Amino acid sequence: MSELRTTPLTAFAIANGGRMVDFAGWNMPVQFESIVEEHKATRSAAGLFDVSHMGEARVEGLEATRFLDHVLTNDISGMSIGQALYSLMCYENGGVVDDLLVYKLGEESYLLCLNAANTEKDLEWLNTKRSGFDVSVANVSDSYALLALQGPKAFPILESIAPGALDGLKYYHFREGELAGAQCIVSRTGYTGEPGVEIFVSPEPAESLAKTLVAAGTDLGLRLAGLGSRDSLRLEAGYSLYGHEISETITPVQANLMWTVKLGKASDFIGKAALAEEKAAGPKKRIVFFKTGNRRIVRSGTLVLTGDREAGVVVSGTFSPELNEAIGSAWVDSDAANAQLSVDMRGKELQLFSTKPPFITLNPQSNHTTSGPSNST
């Protein structure tokens, strides 16, 4: 077996009691004390997450914008410097290569944040598609650690160590500046449905910055949080996770993500024809979200039934600390999407109650949309 990769904050996580697991080949904390308590702390105060396993790519050159508009579904040409944008990257048949965030650093200069499990695949895909474009694609993942500070107290905590750092910074925008002596990119983005920031920083000062944030936030209720609460937070918010609600076989049409697909933009982007055809015809399958009415989690891979007929499969399932019940999502036949769904739990039928996400009322400071990259994989 190959040795697990570590982030610049792995030693910090272990020293603070992180329960470490193999996550996409990385040694990552799934929790520190309690997934439920870390989840609740993020909803009520703040959670600090290490997401340095995410991949980063620099895309630059005279035709960087035209290239990205060709390989991504969203409208890159309309971006301004300092803006972040959520987009999908699709195969020709409409299946999803990955979902990602695009940061416009300058004219014809972009930073892409990629899912950890897909980084190598994404870079290979981008490089195979850049023929005919004056553009370079560079893997710069080793140049960054990435911290996510999320929750209603996230902004006061950040302002306490860097007064004015967020002044005038809009949702899905970023700026470069100094935090606790380190040069950072501070982005008003996140994957929890709460207000917060994601902070790109060089690996060397990452642990010092994390310690500074913890010291500043402890009295306000900040807790270190792991991947377990990150998943329950994103599912409560209705965010998609690659390999679950979107995948090589689950298209944006089926995942209710066509708002990220600009069929009317000038670029004839990869997957456009297939997605336009599927949208016009109507998808044969759809992603639906559900509650269970009890605490029993329905795990990914569980068959979904309507009556005696197999209608699909659960793709995500977890416990919602805010609702005190299990929630999830399923990929089902379109003609069953509005029917009564159920699962067989060891011989006992459990009904699924279809729910439109988000599952809870989110903090209005988050400027919530049904967006959010699946930057947990």
CORCORBEL-V439736 format. One line per field, one symbol per residue. phi: phi as a letter, one per 30 degrees, with the letter a starting at -180 (. if undefined). burial: # if it has 24 or more other ideal C-beta (glycine too) atoms within 12 Angstrom, else .. A space follows every 10 residues. Layout:
phi->???
burial->???
This chain:
phi->.ddddbcdcd dddddciddc bdbhicdbdd accaeddddd dddcbabccc bdddcbbccb kdbddddddd ccddcddddc djccbdbcbc dddjdcdaca cccddadibb ccccdedced ddddddddcc djcdacbbdc eddbcbcccb kdcddedddd cbeidceidd ehbbbcacbh icdbccbdbl bbicdlbccd beeddddddd ddddddcedc jdbdbcdddd dddddedidd bdibdbadcc deddchcddc ccdddddddd jedddddddd djddbbdbcb ccibcddcde jddccbiccd clbdcbaacc ddchadbabb cbeedcdcdd cabcchicdb dccebddddb dcedddhdbd cjdddbc
burial->.....##### .##..#.### ..##.##### ##..###### ###.###### ########## ..######## #######.#. .######### #..####### #####..### #########. ###.##..## ..#.#.##.# #..####### ########.# ##..##..#. #####.#.## .#.####### ########## ###.###### ####.##..# ########## ########## #######..# ########.# ###.#.#.## ##.##..#.. ..#.###### ##....##.# .#####.... ########## ###.###### ###..##... ###......# #####.#### .##..#.#.# #######
